[in-house]
């Protein structure tokens, strides 16, 4: 028969010292099924933490249903998934619209999380980062059709906090094959300056065109309380009265996925 001391020594010898796993990575699975259900085929996924950055362009269907896996440090991490990029590009932590171009129909997800265990699962839900602008023309004057030019001072978007990035942009709006005027605007700051120029094309180059008038598009949108901070941006219709040089805005609330990435511009 063992003594009490012998039993205590046996118990101590059978216990292991608890392993410190704070320096071990956490394996994150980013589930992208919602983006695939919305019809997106490719996208960019990114993760960032202090001293850690990871970004990858992926084919989304390759990661259904198990998700995109990445090892991240066990501290606060930012995650992002961006889809709908065509002419736009990701540089550093931001999406940028090329000079002279309208926004792409960008849908994006972002999340700030703290990994707790060996594994962590995130569910990427797409949110609308652009405003579709439809032009409704009233009282066109002699010389129609005109060309519109939209100018502003936010040309990018941070992929991790979805805040606009300052930078001048300008894009021309021509009628499409159906004779409709339409463009897309990337998310803007609430205090950004947007202008609408009405141009009369009288030559072969933009330098020859006549500026008919300019209106403050940001003022017109603010007058109807357009909210640039909404998680999913609404669309707008611009009622342009040529004769009076006036623009009024009507908001069209966005009610969910409608494969807007296929919108003809």
N, C-alpha and C positions, 0 to 999 in steps of 0.2 A: 504493500500500500504506500502511495506517494504522500509525502508530507505537504502541508499547506504551502510551504516555500517552493517546493518542486512544482506544484500545480500552477502557481503564479508565474514561475519562470517559463513554463510550457506555454501559457497563454500569451505572454509577451513575445516569445519567439515566433508564435503563429500569426501575429499581427504585422502587417506591412506598413511602412511609413507612407502616408497619403502623398500621391504624386502631385507636384506643382505643375499644372497644365496651362498656366497663364501665358507662357511663351509659345505654346503649341497653336497652330492655326486652327481656324474653324472652317469647315467645308460648307459653302453656301450653294444651294440649288435655286436658281432663278427660273421660275415657271413662266413660260412665255405663251401659253396656250391661248390667252385672250387676244394677243396680237395676231396669232394665226387665224383665230376665228373671225377676226375683222378683215381677213384677206391679205395680210402682209406676208411677204415671202422672205424678206431679209431685213436686217436691222443692225444697230450698233449697241453693244452692251458695255457698260463701264462701271468700275468700282474705284473708290478713292478713300484713303485714310492718311493719317500723318506718316509720311515716308513710304506709302504704298499706293501704287496706281496700276490699274489693269484696264485695257480697252481692247475689244475684239469686234470685228465685223462678221456676222454669222448668217447662215441660212436657218431661219427659225424652225422650219419643219424638222430639222435634224435634232431638235431638242424638245420634241413633244413625245411622251408626256413627262419625262423625267427632269427636264430643265437643264439649264446651262450651269455647270459646276465650276467653282473657283475657290481657292484657299485664300482666306483673308485673315488679318490679325484680329485678336480678341480685344478690340477697342471700337469706338464709334466708326462706322463705315458708311459712306454714301454710295448708293447704287442707282443706276440709270439704264433705261432701254429706250432707244430712239428709232422710229421707223418713218418712212415716207420721204426720205432724203433722195433727191434726184440731182438737181443742180447745186444744192447746198452741200456743205462739207463740215466735218467736225475737226476742229483744231484746238488742241489743249482740252479745256473743259467746256468749250462753247461750239454752238452751231453758227455758221456764218452764211448769209445770203450773198452770192456774188454780185458785183456791181452791175446794175442795169436789169437785174432779174426780180421777179416776184417771189414770194415765199413758196416753198414746197408745202404740200398738205401734211405737215409734221404732226405725228402723234407720239407722245412721250410719257414715260413713267419715271418717277424718282422716289427714293425713300432713304431716310437716315435711320440706321438701326445699330443695335449693340449686340453682337454675337455673344451668346451665353454658354453654349455647349460645344460639343465636337461637330454638330451639324445644325444648320439653320436653313429654313425654307422661306423664300420670298415669292409673292405672286404679283407679277407685273401686269398692271391694268392701264391700258392706253388712255391718255387724255389729250384733248384737242388744243394745239398751240398756235393755231392760225385763225384768222377771220376772213371769211369769203365775202367779197364786196361785189354786189351786182349793181349795175348802173341802169336806172330807169330814166329815159330821155324825154323831156317835154319841150315843146316849142323850139325845135331845132331851127337855126337861122340859115341864111344862104351860105353855102360853102360846106354844108354837111356832106360827108361825115367828118367829125372832128376826131382828134386823138387826145386821150387823157394822159397826164403824167402825175403819179403819186410820189411825193417826197417826204422823207422823215429823218429822224436822228437816232433810230435804234435798228441796227442791222444784224444783230446776233441774239443768241439765247444761251444762257448757262444751262448745261444739261443736268446739273445736280440740284440747283435750286429753282430752275425755270424762271429766272429773272432776266429781263431784257439786257442786252449788252449795247452800250452806246456806239454809234457809228452811222455816218450818213448813208442813206440809200435813196435810189430813184429808179422807178420802173415805168415803162410806157404801157398803156392799155389800148389795144387795138380790138376791133370787132372780130369775134371768132367766126367759124364757118356758118353759124346760124344768125350772124349779125348782132350777137349779144356782146356787151362789154362786161368783162368780169376780171377780177384779179384776187390774189390772196395776200394778206398782210400777216407777217409774223407778229407774235405777241409784242406789244409796245408797253412802255412805261405810262403810268397814269398822267405824268406831266410831260410826255413827249410831244413834239411838234410835228403834226402831219399837215401837208398842204396838197391841194388838188389844183393842177394847172390844166386849163382847157386850151388846146393848141389847134391851130389851123395849118395843115400840111400844104405848103405852097411851093415846096422844092423837093429835091431828092434827098437832102440831108436834114437832120434835126436842127442844125444851125440855121436853116432857112425858114423854119416854121414860125408862124406868127402866134405869139401868146395873146389869147383873147382876154382871159382874166384868171385870177388865182383866188381860191377861197381856203379858209382854214378848216381842214377836215377834222382836226382834233377838237376844235370848238363845236363843230356841228355834231360830233359824236358825244361830246360831253353834255350837250344840251338835252340829249335823250338818255343821259346817265348810262352810256355804254361802259361796261366794267371790264377793264383789261386785266383784272386780277382773278377773274373766275377760273375755276379749275379747268373747265371746258369752255373755250371762247365761243360766244355767239357769232352769227353772221349778220351782215347788214345789207340793206338796199339803199343806194343813194339816188334820190330823185333830183335830177339835174335840170333846172329850168334855164335854158340858154338865154332867152330874152331878158330875164331878170337877173342873170348871173347869181342865182341862188342855188344852194344845195341843202336839202333836208334829208334826214337819216331815219330809216325805219329798221328796228332790230328784229331779227328772226332768231328766236331762241333755238339752240341746238339741243336735240332730244335724244341723242345717242348715235351709235355707229350707223353710218349710211354709206360706207365705202367712199367717203369724200375724196380719197386719194385719186379717184378716177374722174374728178371734175374737169371738164374741158375749159381751158383758159385761152 
